[in-house]
Amino acid sequence: MKIILNGKSRKVDSDQKVNDLIGLLKIDSKFIAVAVNGEFISKKDYSKIFLHDGDVVEVVSPHPGG
């Protein structure tokens, strides 16, 4: 299936959860926030939320200002 990840189309397996996607991206989940279809997901729910075809996923991390 296809999702939109940070504005770009990406193929993922149909049974993937948010935490599976984070693992594929090799990102430390302590330093990010994830929104699916415009709704931010609690870190404790990453392993409960399945991704669906057409989902729009945004993975964001804080950037120091200056």
VMD Tcl script that builds the backbone (N, CA, C; Angstrom):
set m [mol new atoms 198]
animate dup $m
set s [atomselect $m all]
$s set {name element resname resid chain x y z} {
  {N N MET 1 A 0.847 -1.177 0.000}
  {CA C MET 1 A 0.000 0.000 0.000}
  {C C MET 1 A 0.887 1.232 0.000}
  {N N LYS 2 A 0.282 2.380 -0.294}
  {CA C LYS 2 A 1.038 3.632 -0.330}
  {C C LYS 2 A 0.538 4.588 0.739}
  {N N ILE 3 A 1.494 5.255 1.365}
  {CA C ILE 3 A 1.188 6.344 2.287}
  {C C ILE 3 A 1.943 7.578 1.787}
  {N N ILE 4 A 1.610 8.713 2.337}
  {CA C ILE 4 A 2.370 9.929 2.086}
  {C C ILE 4 A 3.158 10.205 3.363}
  {N N LEU 5 A 4.473 10.162 3.263}
  {CA C LEU 5 A 5.352 10.370 4.413}
  {C C LEU 5 A 6.115 11.671 4.214}
  {N N ASN 6 A 5.823 12.635 5.062}
  {CA C ASN 6 A 6.470 13.950 4.966}
  {C C ASN 6 A 6.412 14.498 3.539}
  {N N GLY 7 A 5.239 14.348 2.923}
  {CA C GLY 7 A 4.998 14.926 1.602}
  {C C GLY 7 A 5.423 14.083 0.421}
  {N N LYS 8 A 5.987 12.890 0.669}
  {CA C LYS 8 A 6.445 12.032 -0.420}
  {C C LYS 8 A 5.758 10.675 -0.347}
  {N N SER 9 A 5.396 10.146 -1.512}
  {CA C SER 9 A 4.760 8.838 -1.582}
  {C C SER 9 A 5.755 7.755 -1.173}
  {N N ARG 10 A 5.263 6.789 -0.391}
  {CA C ARG 10 A 6.129 5.698 0.074}
  {C C ARG 10 A 5.303 4.419 0.151}
  {N N LYS 11 A 5.855 3.325 -0.359}
  {CA C LYS 11 A 5.205 2.020 -0.250}
  {C C LYS 11 A 5.566 1.395 1.087}
  {N N VAL 12 A 4.563 0.834 1.757}
  {CA C VAL 12 A 4.779 0.115 3.013}
  {C C VAL 12 A 3.924 -1.144 2.998}
  {N N ASP 13 A 4.265 -2.093 3.854}
  {CA C ASP 13 A 3.461 -3.306 3.975}
  {C C ASP 13 A 2.089 -2.971 4.541}
  {N N SER 14 A 1.100 -3.768 4.184}
  {CA C SER 14 A -0.277 -3.469 4.581}
  {C C SER 14 A -0.548 -3.672 6.066}
  {N N ASP 15 A 0.314 -4.371 6.771}
  {CA C ASP 15 A 0.066 -4.626 8.192}
  {C C ASP 15 A 0.968 -3.786 9.096}
  {N N GLN 16 A 1.486 -2.674 8.591}
  {CA C GLN 16 A 2.427 -1.880 9.376}
  {C C GLN 16 A 1.729 -0.957 10.356}
  {N N LYS 17 A 2.368 -0.856 11.506}
  {CA C LYS 17 A 1.932 0.086 12.538}
  {C C LYS 17 A 2.903 1.262 12.530}
  {N N VAL 18 A 2.553 2.303 13.248}
  {CA C VAL 18 A 3.404 3.489 13.318}
  {C C VAL 18 A 4.803 3.117 13.808}
  {N N ASN 19 A 4.893 2.278 14.835}
  {CA C ASN 19 A 6.224 1.921 15.354}
  {C C ASN 19 A 7.044 1.132 14.334}
  {N N ASP 20 A 6.393 0.346 13.472}
  {CA C ASP 20 A 7.112 -0.364 12.411}
  {C C ASP 20 A 7.733 0.631 11.431}
  {N N LEU 21 A 6.967 1.654 11.077}
  {CA C LEU 21 A 7.467 2.676 10.162}
  {C C LEU 21 A 8.661 3.405 10.768}
  {N N ILE 22 A 8.573 3.757 12.036}
  {CA C ILE 22 A 9.685 4.436 12.713}
  {C C ILE 22 A 10.930 3.552 12.695}
  {N N GLY 23 A 10.744 2.251 12.910}
  {CA C GLY 23 A 11.871 1.324 12.852}
  {C C GLY 23 A 12.506 1.274 11.470}
  {N N LEU 24 A 11.686 1.272 10.423}
  {CA C LEU 24 A 12.217 1.276 9.059}
  {C C LEU 24 A 13.013 2.539 8.764}
  {N N LEU 25 A 12.568 3.637 9.336}
  {CA C LEU 25 A 13.237 4.916 9.109}
  {C C LEU 25 A 14.496 5.069 9.959}
  {N N LYS 26 A 14.681 4.150 10.912}
  {CA C LYS 26 A 15.842 4.168 11.817}
  {C C LYS 26 A 15.944 5.501 12.556}
  {N N ILE 27 A 14.819 5.880 13.143}
  {CA C ILE 27 A 14.730 7.129 13.895}
  {C C ILE 27 A 14.540 6.794 15.366}
  {N N ASP 28 A 15.195 7.545 16.237}
  {CA C ASP 28 A 14.998 7.390 17.675}
  {C C ASP 28 A 13.672 8.056 18.040}
  {N N SER 29 A 12.702 7.260 18.454}
  {CA C SER 29 A 11.356 7.788 18.719}
  {C C SER 29 A 11.301 8.745 19.905}
  {N N LYS 30 A 12.369 8.821 20.701}
  {CA C LYS 30 A 12.374 9.754 21.834}
  {C C LYS 30 A 12.379 11.204 21.378}
  {N N PHE 31 A 12.862 11.437 20.164}
  {CA C PHE 31 A 13.076 12.807 19.714}
  {C C PHE 31 A 12.169 13.226 18.564}
  {N N ILE 32 A 11.035 12.542 18.387}
  {CA C ILE 32 A 10.137 12.880 17.284}
  {C C ILE 32 A 8.695 12.944 17.763}
  {N N ALA 33 A 7.870 13.500 16.915}
  {CA C ALA 33 A 6.419 13.436 17.079}
  {C C ALA 33 A 5.867 12.943 15.744}
  {N N VAL 34 A 4.776 12.179 15.806}
  {CA C VAL 34 A 4.188 11.614 14.598}
  {C C VAL 34 A 2.717 12.001 14.532}
  {N N ALA 35 A 2.318 12.496 13.361}
  {CA C ALA 35 A 0.912 12.792 13.101}
  {C C ALA 35 A 0.452 11.911 11.946}
  {N N VAL 36 A -0.732 11.330 12.090}
  {CA C VAL 36 A -1.342 10.547 11.023}
  {C C VAL 36 A -2.639 11.248 10.650}
  {N N ASN 37 A -2.736 11.641 9.399}
  {CA C ASN 37 A -3.910 12.360 8.893}
  {C C ASN 37 A -4.232 13.590 9.737}
  {N N GLY 38 A -3.173 14.301 10.132}
  {CA C GLY 38 A -3.332 15.557 10.857}
  {C C GLY 38 A -3.533 15.436 12.349}
  {N N GLU 39 A -3.512 14.220 12.877}
  {CA C GLU 39 A -3.724 14.013 14.311}
  {C C GLU 39 A -2.463 13.422 14.939}
  {N N PHE 40 A -1.897 14.139 15.916}
  {CA C PHE 40 A -0.691 13.628 16.572}
  {C C PHE 40 A -1.025 12.397 17.402}
  {N N ILE 41 A -0.103 11.440 17.372}
  {CA C ILE 41 A -0.271 10.151 18.037}
  {C C ILE 41 A 0.615 10.128 19.276}
  {N N SER 42 A 0.061 9.675 20.389}
  {CA C SER 42 A 0.840 9.509 21.611}
  {C C SER 42 A 1.871 8.402 21.407}
  {N N LYS 43 A 3.068 8.591 21.935}
  {CA C LYS 43 A 4.127 7.586 21.789}
  {C C LYS 43 A 3.679 6.210 22.284}
  {N N LYS 44 A 2.869 6.181 23.324}
  {CA C LYS 44 A 2.422 4.888 23.854}
  {C C LYS 44 A 1.480 4.165 22.891}
  {N N ASP 45 A 0.954 4.886 21.901}
  {CA C ASP 45 A 0.039 4.284 20.932}
  {C C ASP 45 A 0.706 3.910 19.611}
  {N N TYR 46 A 2.006 4.179 19.467}
  {CA C TYR 46 A 2.692 3.865 18.213}
  {C C TYR 46 A 2.539 2.393 17.843}
  {N N SER 47 A 2.517 1.511 18.830}
  {CA C SER 47 A 2.423 0.075 18.548}
  {C C SER 47 A 0.983 -0.391 18.359}
  {N N LYS 48 A 0.020 0.510 18.512}
  {CA C LYS 48 A -1.398 0.148 18.385}
  {C C LYS 48 A -2.041 0.674 17.106}
  {N N ILE 49 A -1.434 1.687 16.489}
  {CA C ILE 49 A -2.049 2.359 15.347}
  {C C ILE 49 A -1.541 1.751 14.041}
  {N N PHE 50 A -2.457 1.128 13.278}
  {CA C PHE 50 A -2.123 0.581 11.968}
  {C C PHE 50 A -2.204 1.682 10.921}
  {N N LEU 51 A -1.300 1.618 9.961}
  {CA C LEU 51 A -1.350 2.532 8.827}
  {C C LEU 51 A -2.270 1.957 7.762}
  {N N HIS 52 A -2.935 2.845 7.016}
  {CA C HIS 52 A -3.867 2.441 5.966}
  {C C HIS 52 A -3.475 3.100 4.652}
  {N N ASP 53 A -3.872 2.479 3.561}
  {CA C ASP 53 A -3.585 3.018 2.241}
  {C C ASP 53 A -4.070 4.463 2.151}
  {N N GLY 54 A -3.194 5.348 1.704}
  {CA C GLY 54 A -3.550 6.751 1.544}
  {C C GLY 54 A -3.332 7.618 2.770}
  {N N ASP 55 A -2.923 7.024 3.897}
  {CA C ASP 55 A -2.669 7.828 5.099}
  {C C ASP 55 A -1.579 8.860 4.825}
  {N N VAL 56 A -1.738 10.006 5.465}
  {CA C VAL 56 A -0.734 11.066 5.390}
  {C C VAL 56 A -0.024 11.100 6.740}
  {N N VAL 57 A 1.261 10.780 6.729}
  {CA C VAL 57 A 2.052 10.677 7.952}
  {C C VAL 57 A 3.117 11.772 7.949}
  {N N GLU 58 A 3.189 12.487 9.052}
  {CA C GLU 58 A 4.231 13.498 9.231}
  {C C GLU 58 A 5.072 13.094 10.437}
  {N N VAL 59 A 6.370 12.996 10.235}
  {CA C VAL 59 A 7.311 12.724 11.314}
  {C C VAL 59 A 8.115 14.003 11.497}
  {N N VAL 60 A 8.013 14.585 12.681}
  {CA C VAL 60 A 8.686 15.863 12.934}
  {C C VAL 60 A 9.606 15.742 14.140}
  {N N SER 61 A 10.673 16.528 14.107}
  {CA C SER 61 A 11.602 16.575 15.235}
  {C C SER 61 A 11.889 18.033 15.551}
  {N N PRO 62 A 12.219 18.309 16.810}
  {CA C PRO 62 A 12.504 19.699 17.174}
  {C C PRO 62 A 13.824 20.164 16.562}
  {N N HIS 63 A 13.853 21.407 16.163}
  {CA C HIS 63 A 15.084 22.013 15.655}
  {C C HIS 63 A 15.417 23.202 16.536}
  {N N PRO 64 A 16.645 23.271 16.982}
  {CA C PRO 64 A 17.017 24.412 17.830}
  {C C PRO 64 A 16.937 25.717 17.041}
  {N N GLY 65 A 16.417 26.732 17.696}
  {CA C GLY 65 A 16.303 28.044 17.049}
  {C C GLY 65 A 17.572 28.860 17.242}
  {N N GLY 66 A 17.597 29.979 16.591}
  {CA C GLY 66 A 18.793 30.783 16.770}
  {C C GLY 66 A 18.717 32.082 16.036}
}
mol reanalyze $m
mol bondsrecalc $m
mol representation Tube
mol addrep $m
